Amino acid sequence: MIVAYDATADWELPTGCAVQAPDGCPPGQQITLKSYPEALLFFLKQNGYVAKAWLPPEAFEAQSPSADGPAEESFDQTV
């Protein structure tokens, strides 16, 4: 998806909410999504298509290993 989308496209991205509430998003909990990949990942996590703790492989490459071991071990990828 990253190579297929147009990063220069000027379209309005949806907003998200940090919590799930039946009556809409409470004040102060709204999330501004900055890019299509970020908005897509948020949607996939909120709707159970991927685990909420899952991160794309690029996120692991951007992190340096900690004293506890590689960054990959610190993320729970269970549903």
mmCIF file of the N, C-alpha and C atoms, coordinates in Angstrom:
data_MODEL
# 
_entry.id   MODEL 
# 
loop_
_atom_site.group_PDB 
_atom_site.id 
_atom_site.type_symbol 
_atom_site.label_atom_id 
_atom_site.label_alt_id 
_atom_site.label_comp_id 
_atom_site.label_asym_id 
_atom_site.label_entity_id 
_atom_site.label_seq_id 
_atom_site.pdbx_PDB_ins_code 
_atom_site.Cartn_x 
_atom_site.Cartn_y 
_atom_site.Cartn_z 
_atom_site.occupancy 
_atom_site.B_iso_or_equiv 
_atom_site.pdbx_formal_charge 
_atom_site.auth_seq_id 
_atom_site.auth_comp_id 
_atom_site.auth_asym_id 
_atom_site.auth_atom_id 
_atom_site.pdbx_PDB_model_num 
ATOM 1   N N  . MET A 1 1  ? 0.820   -1.181  0.000  1.00 0.00 ? 1  MET A N  1 
ATOM 2   C CA . MET A 1 1  ? 0.000   0.000   0.000  1.00 0.00 ? 1  MET A CA 1 
ATOM 3   C C  . MET A 1 1  ? 0.869   1.251   0.000  1.00 0.00 ? 1  MET A C  1 
ATOM 4   N N  . ILE A 1 2  ? 1.963   1.222   0.729  1.00 0.00 ? 2  ILE A N  1 
ATOM 5   C CA . ILE A 1 2  ? 2.832   2.401   0.828  1.00 0.00 ? 2  ILE A CA 1 
ATOM 6   C C  . ILE A 1 2  ? 3.321   2.847   -0.547 1.00 0.00 ? 2  ILE A C  1 
ATOM 7   N N  . VAL A 1 3  ? 3.696   1.922   -1.406 1.00 0.00 ? 3  VAL A N  1 
ATOM 8   C CA . VAL A 1 3  ? 4.200   2.298   -2.720 1.00 0.00 ? 3  VAL A CA 1 
ATOM 9   C C  . VAL A 1 3  ? 3.079   2.666   -3.680 1.00 0.00 ? 3  VAL A C  1 
ATOM 10  N N  . ALA A 1 4  ? 1.839   2.307   -3.379 1.00 0.00 ? 4  ALA A N  1 
ATOM 11  C CA . ALA A 1 4  ? 0.729   2.552   -4.293 1.00 0.00 ? 4  ALA A CA 1 
ATOM 12  C C  . ALA A 1 4  ? -0.002  3.872   -4.037 1.00 0.00 ? 4  ALA A C  1 
ATOM 13  N N  . TYR A 1 5  ? 0.053   4.406   -2.839 1.00 0.00 ? 5  TYR A N  1 
ATOM 14  C CA . TYR A 1 5  ? -0.721  5.620   -2.574 1.00 0.00 ? 5  TYR A CA 1 
ATOM 15  C C  . TYR A 1 5  ? 0.066   6.865   -2.966 1.00 0.00 ? 5  TYR A C  1 
ATOM 16  N N  . ASP A 1 6  ? -0.647  7.955   -3.236 1.00 0.00 ? 6  ASP A N  1 
ATOM 17  C CA . ASP A 1 6  ? -0.040  9.213   -3.653 1.00 0.00 ? 6  ASP A CA 1 
ATOM 18  C C  . ASP A 1 6  ? 0.134   10.112  -2.435 1.00 0.00 ? 6  ASP A C  1 
ATOM 19  N N  . ALA A 1 7  ? 1.351   10.246  -1.964 1.00 0.00 ? 7  ALA A N  1 
ATOM 20  C CA . ALA A 1 7  ? 1.629   11.036  -0.764 1.00 0.00 ? 7  ALA A CA 1 
ATOM 21  C C  . ALA A 1 7  ? 1.382   12.528  -0.987 1.00 0.00 ? 7  ALA A C  1 
ATOM 22  N N  . THR A 1 8  ? 1.303   12.961  -2.238 1.00 0.00 ? 8  THR A N  1 
ATOM 23  C CA . THR A 1 8  ? 1.075   14.377  -2.516 1.00 0.00 ? 8  THR A CA 1 
ATOM 24  C C  . THR A 1 8  ? -0.403  14.702  -2.671 1.00 0.00 ? 8  THR A C  1 
ATOM 25  N N  . ALA A 1 9  ? -1.274  13.694  -2.630 1.00 0.00 ? 9  ALA A N  1 
ATOM 26  C CA . ALA A 1 9  ? -2.713  13.927  -2.772 1.00 0.00 ? 9  ALA A CA 1 
ATOM 27  C C  . ALA A 1 9  ? -3.207  14.800  -1.626 1.00 0.00 ? 9  ALA A C  1 
ATOM 28  N N  . ASP A 1 10 ? -4.077  15.731  -1.953 1.00 0.00 ? 10 ASP A N  1 
ATOM 29  C CA . ASP A 1 10 ? -4.609  16.656  -0.960 1.00 0.00 ? 10 ASP A CA 1 
ATOM 30  C C  . ASP A 1 10 ? -6.055  16.279  -0.650 1.00 0.00 ? 10 ASP A C  1 
ATOM 31  N N  . TRP A 1 11 ? -6.231  15.360  0.281  1.00 0.00 ? 11 TRP A N  1 
ATOM 32  C CA . TRP A 1 11 ? -7.570  14.949  0.655  1.00 0.00 ? 11 TRP A CA 1 
ATOM 33  C C  . TRP A 1 11 ? -7.734  15.007  2.147  1.00 0.00 ? 11 TRP A C  1 
ATOM 34  N N  . GLU A 1 12 ? -8.955  15.169  2.564  1.00 0.00 ? 12 GLU A N  1 
ATOM 35  C CA . GLU A 1 12 ? -9.247  15.285  3.980  1.00 0.00 ? 12 GLU A CA 1 
ATOM 36  C C  . GLU A 1 12 ? -9.216  13.909  4.625  1.00 0.00 ? 12 GLU A C  1 
ATOM 37  N N  . LEU A 1 13 ? -8.388  13.765  5.632  1.00 0.00 ? 13 LEU A N  1 
ATOM 38  C CA . LEU A 1 13 ? -8.279  12.497  6.350  1.00 0.00 ? 13 LEU A CA 1 
ATOM 39  C C  . LEU A 1 13 ? -9.290  12.464  7.491  1.00 0.00 ? 13 LEU A C  1 
ATOM 40  N N  . PRO A 1 14 ? -9.761  11.278  7.836  1.00 0.00 ? 14 PRO A N  1 
ATOM 41  C CA . PRO A 1 14 ? -10.688 11.187  8.963  1.00 0.00 ? 14 PRO A CA 1 
ATOM 42  C C  . PRO A 1 14 ? -9.956  11.456  10.273 1.00 0.00 ? 14 PRO A C  1 
ATOM 43  N N  . THR A 1 15 ? -10.716 11.676  11.312 1.00 0.00 ? 15 THR A N  1 
ATOM 44  C CA . THR A 1 15 ? -10.134 11.791  12.643 1.00 0.00 ? 15 THR A CA 1 
ATOM 45  C C  . THR A 1 15 ? -10.427 10.493  13.382 1.00 0.00 ? 15 THR A C  1 
ATOM 46  N N  . GLY A 1 16 ? -9.712  10.264  14.448 1.00 0.00 ? 16 GLY A N  1 
ATOM 47  C CA . GLY A 1 16 ? -9.921  9.076   15.257 1.00 0.00 ? 16 GLY A CA 1 
ATOM 48  C C  . GLY A 1 16 ? -10.206 9.478   16.695 1.00 0.00 ? 16 GLY A C  1 
ATOM 49  N N  . CYS A 1 17 ? -10.418 8.479   17.515 1.00 0.00 ? 17 CYS A N  1 
ATOM 50  C CA . CYS A 1 17 ? -10.673 8.720   18.929 1.00 0.00 ? 17 CYS A CA 1 
ATOM 51  C C  . CYS A 1 17 ? -9.793  7.775   19.734 1.00 0.00 ? 17 CYS A C  1 
ATOM 52  N N  . ALA A 1 18 ? -9.196  8.292   20.793 1.00 0.00 ? 18 ALA A N  1 
ATOM 53  C CA . ALA A 1 18 ? -8.283  7.498   21.615 1.00 0.00 ? 18 ALA A CA 1 
ATOM 54  C C  . ALA A 1 18 ? -9.026  6.448   22.433 1.00 0.00 ? 18 ALA A C  1 
ATOM 55  N N  . VAL A 1 19 ? -10.318 6.629   22.622 1.00 0.00 ? 19 VAL A N  1 
ATOM 56  C CA . VAL A 1 19 ? -11.133 5.675   23.377 1.00 0.00 ? 19 VAL A CA 1 
ATOM 57  C C  . VAL A 1 19 ? -12.372 5.319   22.567 1.00 0.00 ? 19 VAL A C  1 
ATOM 58  N N  . GLN A 1 20 ? -12.959 4.174   22.853 1.00 0.00 ? 20 GLN A N  1 
ATOM 59  C CA . GLN A 1 20 ? -14.215 3.805   22.201 1.00 0.00 ? 20 GLN A CA 1 
ATOM 60  C C  . GLN A 1 20 ? -15.346 4.151   23.147 1.00 0.00 ? 20 GLN A C  1 
ATOM 61  N N  . ALA A 1 21 ? -16.230 5.044   22.710 1.00 0.00 ? 21 ALA A N  1 
ATOM 62  C CA . ALA A 1 21 ? -17.346 5.473   23.539 1.00 0.00 ? 21 ALA A CA 1 
ATOM 63  C C  . ALA A 1 21 ? -18.634 5.363   22.716 1.00 0.00 ? 21 ALA A C  1 
ATOM 64  N N  . PRO A 1 22 ? -19.726 4.901   23.323 1.00 0.00 ? 22 PRO A N  1 
ATOM 65  C CA . PRO A 1 22 ? -20.973 4.719   22.582 1.00 0.00 ? 22 PRO A CA 1 
ATOM 66  C C  . PRO A 1 22 ? -21.603 6.028   22.111 1.00 0.00 ? 22 PRO A C  1 
ATOM 67  N N  . ASP A 1 23 ? -21.310 7.141   22.784 1.00 0.00 ? 23 ASP A N  1 
ATOM 68  C CA . ASP A 1 23 ? -21.931 8.425   22.448 1.00 0.00 ? 23 ASP A CA 1 
ATOM 69  C C  . ASP A 1 23 ? -20.999 9.357   21.688 1.00 0.00 ? 23 ASP A C  1 
ATOM 70  N N  . GLY A 1 24 ? -20.074 8.818   20.926 1.00 0.00 ? 24 GLY A N  1 
ATOM 71  C CA . GLY A 1 24 ? -19.128 9.651   20.201 1.00 0.00 ? 24 GLY A CA 1 
ATOM 72  C C  . GLY A 1 24 ? -17.845 9.847   20.980 1.00 0.00 ? 24 GLY A C  1 
ATOM 73  N N  . CYS A 1 25 ? -16.958 10.607  20.413 1.00 0.00 ? 25 CYS A N  1 
ATOM 74  C CA . CYS A 1 25 ? -15.645 10.804  21.019 1.00 0.00 ? 25 CYS A CA 1 
ATOM 75  C C  . CYS A 1 25 ? -15.708 11.888  22.099 1.00 0.00 ? 25 CYS A C  1 
ATOM 76  N N  . PRO A 1 26 ? -15.304 11.552  23.327 1.00 0.00 ? 26 PRO A N  1 
ATOM 77  C CA . PRO A 1 26 ? -15.314 12.549  24.408 1.00 0.00 ? 26 PRO A CA 1 
ATOM 78  C C  . PRO A 1 26 ? -14.335 13.694  24.125 1.00 0.00 ? 26 PRO A C  1 
ATOM 79  N N  . PRO A 1 27 ? -14.611 14.859  24.679 1.00 0.00 ? 27 PRO A N  1 
ATOM 80  C CA . PRO A 1 27 ? -13.694 16.000  24.491 1.00 0.00 ? 27 PRO A CA 1 
ATOM 81  C C  . PRO A 1 27 ? -12.262 15.649  24.915 1.00 0.00 ? 27 PRO A C  1 
ATOM 82  N N  . GLY A 1 28 ? -11.306 16.086  24.122 1.00 0.00 ? 28 GLY A N  1 
ATOM 83  C CA . GLY A 1 28 ? -9.903  15.854  24.430 1.00 0.00 ? 28 GLY A CA 1 
ATOM 84  C C  . GLY A 1 28 ? -9.372  14.495  24.005 1.00 0.00 ? 28 GLY A C  1 
ATOM 85  N N  . GLN A 1 29 ? -10.214 13.637  23.433 1.00 0.00 ? 29 GLN A N  1 
ATOM 86  C CA . GLN A 1 29 ? -9.785  12.298  23.042 1.00 0.00 ? 29 GLN A CA 1 
ATOM 87  C C  . GLN A 1 29 ? -9.660  12.135  21.523 1.00 0.00 ? 29 GLN A C  1 
ATOM 88  N N  . GLN A 1 30 ? -9.968  13.184  20.758 1.00 0.00 ? 30 GLN A N  1 
ATOM 89  C CA . GLN A 1 30 ? -9.904  13.103  19.302 1.00 0.00 ? 30 GLN A CA 1 
ATOM 90  C C  . GLN A 1 30 ? -8.458  13.068  18.828 1.00 0.00 ? 30 GLN A C  1 
ATOM 91  N N  . ILE A 1 31 ? -8.199  12.226  17.833 1.00 0.00 ? 31 ILE A N  1 
ATOM 92  C CA . ILE A 1 31 ? -6.862  12.048  17.265 1.00 0.00 ? 31 ILE A CA 1 
ATOM 93  C C  . ILE A 1 31 ? -6.866  12.594  15.844 1.00 0.00 ? 31 ILE A C  1 
ATOM 94  N N  . THR A 1 32 ? -5.879  13.421  15.521 1.00 0.00 ? 32 THR A N  1 
ATOM 95  C CA . THR A 1 32 ? -5.718  13.920  14.158 1.00 0.00 ? 32 THR A CA 1 
ATOM 96  C C  . THR A 1 32 ? -4.744  13.000  13.441 1.00 0.00 ? 32 THR A C  1 
ATOM 97  N N  . LEU A 1 33 ? -5.217  12.355  12.397 1.00 0.00 ? 33 LEU A N  1 
ATOM 98  C CA . LEU A 1 33 ? -4.378  11.438  11.626 1.00 0.00 ? 33 LEU A CA 1 
ATOM 99  C C  . LEU A 1 33 ? -3.663  12.244  10.554 1.00 0.00 ? 33 LEU A C  1 
ATOM 100 N N  . LYS A 1 34 ? -2.353  12.034  10.430 1.00 0.00 ? 34 LYS A N  1 
ATOM 101 C CA . LYS A 1 34 ? -1.520  12.900  9.606  1.00 0.00 ? 34 LYS A CA 1 
ATOM 102 C C  . LYS A 1 34 ? -1.289  12.402  8.185  1.00 0.00 ? 34 LYS A C  1 
ATOM 103 N N  . SER A 1 35 ? -1.557  11.120  7.933  1.00 0.00 ? 35 SER A N  1 
ATOM 104 C CA . SER A 1 35 ? -1.303  10.584  6.598  1.00 0.00 ? 35 SER A CA 1 
ATOM 105 C C  . SER A 1 35 ? -2.264  9.436   6.308  1.00 0.00 ? 35 SER A C  1 
ATOM 106 N N  . TYR A 1 36 ? -2.378  9.098   5.031  1.00 0.00 ? 36 TYR A N  1 
ATOM 107 C CA . TYR A 1 36 ? -3.240  7.974   4.658  1.00 0.00 ? 36 TYR A CA 1 
ATOM 108 C C  . TYR A 1 36 ? -2.767  6.670   5.300  1.00 0.00 ? 36 TYR A C  1 
ATOM 109 N N  . PRO A 1 37 ? -1.473  6.344   5.280  1.00 0.00 ? 37 PRO A N  1 
ATOM 110 C CA . PRO A 1 37 ? -1.041  5.108   5.939  1.00 0.00 ? 37 PRO A CA 1 
ATOM 111 C C  . PRO A 1 37 ? -1.394  5.097   7.432  1.00 0.00 ? 37 PRO A C  1 
ATOM 112 N N  . GLU A 1 38 ? -1.232  6.224   8.106  1.00 0.00 ? 38 GLU A N  1 
ATOM 113 C CA . GLU A 1 38 ? -1.579  6.298   9.520  1.00 0.00 ? 38 GLU A CA 1 
ATOM 114 C C  . GLU A 1 38 ? -3.090  6.112   9.722  1.00 0.00 ? 38 GLU A C  1 
ATOM 115 N N  . ALA A 1 39 ? -3.908  6.739   8.870  1.00 0.00 ? 39 ALA A N  1 
ATOM 116 C CA . ALA A 1 39 ? -5.359  6.606   8.963  1.00 0.00 ? 39 ALA A CA 1 
ATOM 117 C C  . ALA A 1 39 ? -5.794  5.167   8.672  1.00 0.00 ? 39 ALA A C  1 
ATOM 118 N N  . LEU A 1 40 ? -5.190  4.537   7.686  1.00 0.00 ? 40 LEU A N  1 
ATOM 119 C CA . LEU A 1 40 ? -5.529  3.154   7.351  1.00 0.00 ? 40 LEU A CA 1 
ATOM 120 C C  . LEU A 1 40 ? -5.171  2.218   8.500  1.00 0.00 ? 40 LEU A C  1 
ATOM 121 N N  . LEU A 1 41 ? -3.994  2.370   9.078  1.00 0.00 ? 41 LEU A N  1 
ATOM 122 C CA . LEU A 1 41 ? -3.588  1.517   10.193 1.00 0.00 ? 41 LEU A CA 1 
ATOM 123 C C  . LEU A 1 41 ? -4.523  1.716   11.385 1.00 0.00 ? 41 LEU A C  1 
ATOM 124 N N  . PHE A 1 42 ? -4.902  2.952   11.668 1.00 0.00 ? 42 PHE A N  1 
ATOM 125 C CA . PHE A 1 42 ? -5.833  3.229   12.759 1.00 0.00 ? 42 PHE A CA 1 
ATOM 126 C C  . PHE A 1 42 ? -7.160  2.505   12.511 1.00 0.00 ? 42 PHE A C  1 
ATOM 127 N N  . PHE A 1 43 ? -7.690  2.614   11.291 1.00 0.00 ? 43 PHE A N  1 
ATOM 128 C CA . PHE A 1 43 ? -8.948  1.948   10.931 1.00 0.00 ? 43 PHE A CA 1 
ATOM 129 C C  . PHE A 1 43 ? -8.832  0.432   11.093 1.00 0.00 ? 43 PHE A C  1 
ATOM 130 N N  . LEU A 1 44 ? -7.754  -0.148  10.594 1.00 0.00 ? 44 LEU A N  1 
ATOM 131 C CA . LEU A 1 44 ? -7.578  -1.600  10.673 1.00 0.00 ? 44 LEU A CA 1 
ATOM 132 C C  . LEU A 1 44 ? -7.506  -2.072  12.123 1.00 0.00 ? 44 LEU A C  1 
ATOM 133 N N  . LYS A 1 45 ? -6.826  -1.317  12.977 1.00 0.00 ? 45 LYS A N  1 
ATOM 134 C CA . LYS A 1 45 ? -6.725  -1.693  14.386 1.00 0.00 ? 45 LYS A CA 1 
ATOM 135 C C  . LYS A 1 45 ? -8.069  -1.529  15.097 1.00 0.00 ? 45 LYS A C  1 
ATOM 136 N N  . GLN A 1 46 ? -8.752  -0.413  14.861 1.00 0.00 ? 46 GLN A N  1 
ATOM 137 C CA . GLN A 1 46 ? -10.032 -0.158  15.524 1.00 0.00 ? 46 GLN A CA 1 
ATOM 138 C C  . GLN A 1 46 ? -11.089 -1.190  15.156 1.00 0.00 ? 46 GLN A C  1 
ATOM 139 N N  . ASN A 1 47 ? -10.993 -1.757  13.970 1.00 0.00 ? 47 ASN A N  1 
ATOM 140 C CA . ASN A 1 47 ? -12.009 -2.700  13.503 1.00 0.00 ? 47 ASN A CA 1 
ATOM 141 C C  . ASN A 1 47 ? -11.562 -4.159  13.601 1.00 0.00 ? 47 ASN A C  1 
ATOM 142 N N  . GLY A 1 48 ? -10.441 -4.402  14.270 1.00 0.00 ? 48 GLY A N  1 
ATOM 143 C CA . GLY A 1 48 ? -10.001 -5.762  14.551 1.00 0.00 ? 48 GLY A CA 1 
ATOM 144 C C  . GLY A 1 48 ? -9.342  -6.498  13.401 1.00 0.00 ? 48 GLY A C  1 
ATOM 145 N N  . TYR A 1 49 ? -8.957  -5.800  12.344 1.00 0.00 ? 49 TYR A N  1 
ATOM 146 C CA . TYR A 1 49 ? -8.285  -6.463  11.218 1.00 0.00 ? 49 TYR A CA 1 
ATOM 147 C C  . TYR A 1 49 ? -6.832  -6.793  11.536 1.00 0.00 ? 49 TYR A C  1 
ATOM 148 N N  . VAL A 1 50 ? -6.226  -5.996  12.398 1.00 0.00 ? 50 VAL A N  1 
ATOM 149 C CA . VAL A 1 50 ? -4.873  -6.281  12.893 1.00 0.00 ? 50 VAL A CA 1 
ATOM 150 C C  . VAL A 1 50 ? -4.872  -6.021  14.392 1.00 0.00 ? 50 VAL A C  1 
ATOM 151 N N  . ALA A 1 51 ? -3.953  -6.642  15.100 1.00 0.00 ? 51 ALA A N  1 
ATOM 152 C CA . ALA A 1 51 ? -3.861  -6.460  16.547 1.00 0.00 ? 51 ALA A CA 1 
ATOM 153 C C  . ALA A 1 51 ? -3.541  -5.006  16.882 1.00 0.00 ? 51 ALA A C  1 
ATOM 154 N N  . LYS A 1 52 ? -4.127  -4.496  17.949 1.00 0.00 ? 52 LYS A N  1 
ATOM 155 C CA . LYS A 1 52 ? -3.919  -3.092  18.324 1.00 0.00 ? 52 LYS A CA 1 
ATOM 156 C C  . LYS A 1 52 ? -2.451  -2.772  18.602 1.00 0.00 ? 52 LYS A C  1 
ATOM 157 N N  . ALA A 1 53 ? -1.680  -3.732  19.049 1.00 0.00 ? 53 ALA A N  1 
ATOM 158 C CA . ALA A 1 53 ? -0.265  -3.492  19.353 1.00 0.00 ? 53 ALA A CA 1 
ATOM 159 C C  . ALA A 1 53 ? 0.643   -3.683  18.138 1.00 0.00 ? 53 ALA A C  1 
ATOM 160 N N  . TRP A 1 54 ? 0.099   -4.147  17.023 1.00 0.00 ? 54 TRP A N  1 
ATOM 161 C CA . TRP A 1 54 ? 0.925   -4.424  15.845 1.00 0.00 ? 54 TRP A CA 1 
ATOM 162 C C  . TRP A 1 54 ? 1.499   -3.138  15.263 1.00 0.00 ? 54 TRP A C  1 
ATOM 163 N N  . LEU A 1 55 ? 2.746   -3.197  14.859 1.00 0.00 ? 55 LEU A N  1 
ATOM 164 C CA . LEU A 1 55 ? 3.411   -2.098  14.175 1.00 0.00 ? 55 LEU A CA 1 
ATOM 165 C C  . LEU A 1 55 ? 4.011   -2.626  12.881 1.00 0.00 ? 55 LEU A C  1 
ATOM 166 N N  . PRO A 1 56 ? 4.055   -1.805  11.833 1.00 0.00 ? 56 PRO A N  1 
ATOM 167 C CA . PRO A 1 56 ? 4.677   -2.248  10.585 1.00 0.00 ? 56 PRO A CA 1 
ATOM 168 C C  . PRO A 1 56 ? 6.171   -2.465  10.776 1.00 0.00 ? 56 PRO A C  1 
ATOM 169 N N  . PRO A 1 57 ? 6.773   -3.310  9.963  1.00 0.00 ? 57 PRO A N  1 
ATOM 170 C CA . PRO A 1 57 ? 8.211   -3.595  10.104 1.00 0.00 ? 57 PRO A CA 1 
ATOM 171 C C  . PRO A 1 57 ? 9.085   -2.344  10.097 1.00 0.00 ? 57 PRO A C  1 
ATOM 172 N N  . GLU A 1 58 ? 8.683   -1.309  9.366  1.00 0.00 ? 58 GLU A N  1 
ATOM 173 C CA . GLU A 1 58 ? 9.479   -0.086  9.312  1.00 0.00 ? 58 GLU A CA 1 
ATOM 174 C C  . GLU A 1 58 ? 9.623   0.547   10.688 1.00 0.00 ? 58 GLU A C  1 
ATOM 175 N N  . ALA A 1 59 ? 8.630   0.375   11.550 1.00 0.00 ? 59 ALA A N  1 
ATOM 176 C CA . ALA A 1 59 ? 8.692   0.950   12.891 1.00 0.00 ? 59 ALA A CA 1 
ATOM 177 C C  . ALA A 1 59 ? 9.797   0.294   13.713 1.00 0.00 ? 59 ALA A C  1 
ATOM 178 N N  . PHE A 1 60 ? 10.020  -0.989  13.498 1.00 0.00 ? 60 PHE A N  1 
ATOM 179 C CA . PHE A 1 60 ? 11.078  -1.686  14.224 1.00 0.00 ? 60 PHE A CA 1 
ATOM 180 C C  . PHE A 1 60 ? 12.451  -1.211  13.760 1.00 0.00 ? 60 PHE A C  1 
ATOM 181 N N  . GLU A 1 61 ? 12.586  -0.941  12.464 1.00 0.00 ? 61 GLU A N  1 
ATOM 182 C CA . GLU A 1 61 ? 13.871  -0.494  11.925 1.00 0.00 ? 61 GLU A CA 1 
ATOM 183 C C  . GLU A 1 61 ? 14.238  0.886   12.447 1.00 0.00 ? 61 GLU A C  1 
ATOM 184 N N  . ALA A 1 62 ? 13.227  1.719   12.742 1.00 0.00 ? 62 ALA A N  1 
ATOM 185 C CA . ALA A 1 62 ? 13.481  3.081   13.198 1.00 0.00 ? 62 ALA A CA 1 
ATOM 186 C C  . ALA A 1 62 ? 13.892  3.123   14.663 1.00 0.00 ? 62 ALA A C  1 
ATOM 187 N N  . GLN A 1 63 ? 13.637  2.060   15.392 1.00 0.00 ? 63 GLN A N  1 
ATOM 188 C CA . GLN A 1 63 ? 13.970  2.021   16.814 1.00 0.00 ? 63 GLN A CA 1 
ATOM 189 C C  . GLN A 1 63 ? 15.312  1.348   17.010 1.00 0.00 ? 63 GLN A C  1 
ATOM 190 N N  . SER A 1 64 ? 16.061  1.861   17.968 1.00 0.00 ? 64 SER A N  1 
ATOM 191 C CA . SER A 1 64 ? 17.331  1.205   18.269 1.00 0.00 ? 64 SER A CA 1 
ATOM 192 C C  . SER A 1 64 ? 17.093  0.136   19.324 1.00 0.00 ? 64 SER A C  1 
ATOM 193 N N  . PRO A 1 65 ? 17.873  -0.936  19.301 1.00 0.00 ? 65 PRO A N  1 
ATOM 194 C CA . PRO A 1 65 ? 17.704  -1.988  20.319 1.00 0.00 ? 65 PRO A CA 1 
ATOM 195 C C  . PRO A 1 65 ? 17.957  -1.448  21.721 1.00 0.00 ? 65 PRO A C  1 
ATOM 196 N N  . SER A 1 66 ? 17.202  -1.945  22.675 1.00 0.00 ? 66 SER A N  1 
ATOM 197 C CA . SER A 1 66 ? 17.383  -1.517  24.061 1.00 0.00 ? 66 SER A CA 1 
ATOM 198 C C  . SER A 1 66 ? 18.314  -2.488  24.768 1.00 0.00 ? 66 SER A C  1 
ATOM 199 N N  . ALA A 1 67 ? 18.592  -2.197  26.014 1.00 0.00 ? 67 ALA A N  1 
ATOM 200 C CA . ALA A 1 67 ? 19.455  -3.076  26.800 1.00 0.00 ? 67 ALA A CA 1 
ATOM 201 C C  . ALA A 1 67 ? 18.786  -4.423  27.049 1.00 0.00 ? 67 ALA A C  1 
ATOM 202 N N  . ASP A 1 68 ? 17.446  -4.449  26.959 1.00 0.00 ? 68 ASP A N  1 
ATOM 203 C CA . ASP A 1 68 ? 16.693  -5.686  27.178 1.00 0.00 ? 68 ASP A CA 1 
ATOM 204 C C  . ASP A 1 68 ? 16.693  -6.601  25.963 1.00 0.00 ? 68 ASP A C  1 
ATOM 205 N N  . GLY A 1 69 ? 17.160  -6.116  24.835 1.00 0.00 ? 69 GLY A N  1 
ATOM 206 C CA . GLY A 1 69 ? 17.157  -6.921  23.619 1.00 0.00 ? 69 GLY A CA 1 
ATOM 207 C C  . GLY A 1 69 ? 16.589  -6.129  22.461 1.00 0.00 ? 69 GLY A C  1 
ATOM 208 N N  . PRO A 1 70 ? 16.362  -6.775  21.329 1.00 0.00 ? 70 PRO A N  1 
ATOM 209 C CA . PRO A 1 70 ? 15.850  -6.088  20.141 1.00 0.00 ? 70 PRO A CA 1 
ATOM 210 C C  . PRO A 1 70 ? 14.469  -5.487  20.385 1.00 0.00 ? 70 PRO A C  1 
ATOM 211 N N  . ALA A 1 71 ? 14.153  -4.422  19.673 1.00 0.00 ? 71 ALA A N  1 
ATOM 212 C CA . ALA A 1 71 ? 12.879  -3.733  19.832 1.00 0.00 ? 71 ALA A CA 1 
ATOM 213 C C  . ALA A 1 71 ? 11.698  -4.643  19.520 1.00 0.00 ? 71 ALA A C  1 
ATOM 214 N N  . GLU A 1 72 ? 11.878  -5.596  18.622 1.00 0.00 ? 72 GLU A N  1 
ATOM 215 C CA . GLU A 1 72 ? 10.783  -6.478  18.240 1.00 0.00 ? 72 GLU A CA 1 
ATOM 216 C C  . GLU A 1 72 ? 10.199  -7.207  19.437 1.00 0.00 ? 72 GLU A C  1 
ATOM 217 N N  . GLU A 1 73 ? 11.010  -7.527  20.424 1.00 0.00 ? 73 GLU A N  1 
ATOM 218 C CA . GLU A 1 73 ? 10.549  -8.301  21.564 1.00 0.00 ? 73 GLU A CA 1 
ATOM 219 C C  . GLU A 1 73 ? 9.663   -7.494  22.491 1.00 0.00 ? 73 GLU A C  1 
ATOM 220 N N  . SER A 1 74 ? 9.680   -6.161  22.389 1.00 0.00 ? 74 SER A N  1 
ATOM 221 C CA . SER A 1 74 ? 8.902   -5.339  23.309 1.00 0.00 ? 74 SER A CA 1 
ATOM 222 C C  . SER A 1 74 ? 7.458   -5.129  22.848 1.00 0.00 ? 74 SER A C  1 
ATOM 223 N N  . PHE A 1 75 ? 7.097   -5.606  21.666 1.00 0.00 ? 75 PHE A N  1 
ATOM 224 C CA . PHE A 1 75 ? 5.750   -5.421  21.161 1.00 0.00 ? 75 PHE A CA 1 
ATOM 225 C C  . PHE A 1 75 ? 4.963   -6.708  21.187 1.00 0.00 ? 75 PHE A C  1 
ATOM 226 N N  . ASP A 1 76 ? 3.775   -6.652  21.774 1.00 0.00 ? 76 ASP A N  1 
ATOM 227 C CA . ASP A 1 76 ? 2.881   -7.794  21.817 1.00 0.00 ? 76 ASP A CA 1 
ATOM 228 C C  . ASP A 1 76 ? 2.056   -7.786  20.547 1.00 0.00 ? 76 ASP A C  1 
ATOM 229 N N  . GLN A 1 77 ? 2.173   -8.813  19.735 1.00 0.00 ? 77 GLN A N  1 
ATOM 230 C CA . GLN A 1 77 ? 1.434   -8.853  18.480 1.00 0.00 ? 77 GLN A CA 1 
ATOM 231 C C  . GLN A 1 77 ? 0.262   -9.807  18.546 1.00 0.00 ? 77 GLN A C  1 
ATOM 232 N N  . THR A 1 78 ? -0.265  -10.046 19.736 1.00 0.00 ? 78 THR A N  1 
ATOM 233 C CA . THR A 1 78 ? -1.437  -10.901 19.865 1.00 0.00 ? 78 THR A CA 1 
ATOM 234 C C  . THR A 1 78 ? -2.689  -10.060 19.728 1.00 0.00 ? 78 THR A C  1 
ATOM 235 N N  . VAL A 1 79 ? -3.782  -10.699 19.390 1.00 0.00 ? 79 VAL A N  1 
ATOM 236 C CA . VAL A 1 79 ? -5.049  -9.987  19.219 1.00 0.00 ? 79 VAL A CA 1 
ATOM 237 C C  . VAL A 1 79 ? -5.729  -9.817  20.540 1.00 0.00 ? 79 VAL A C  1 
# 
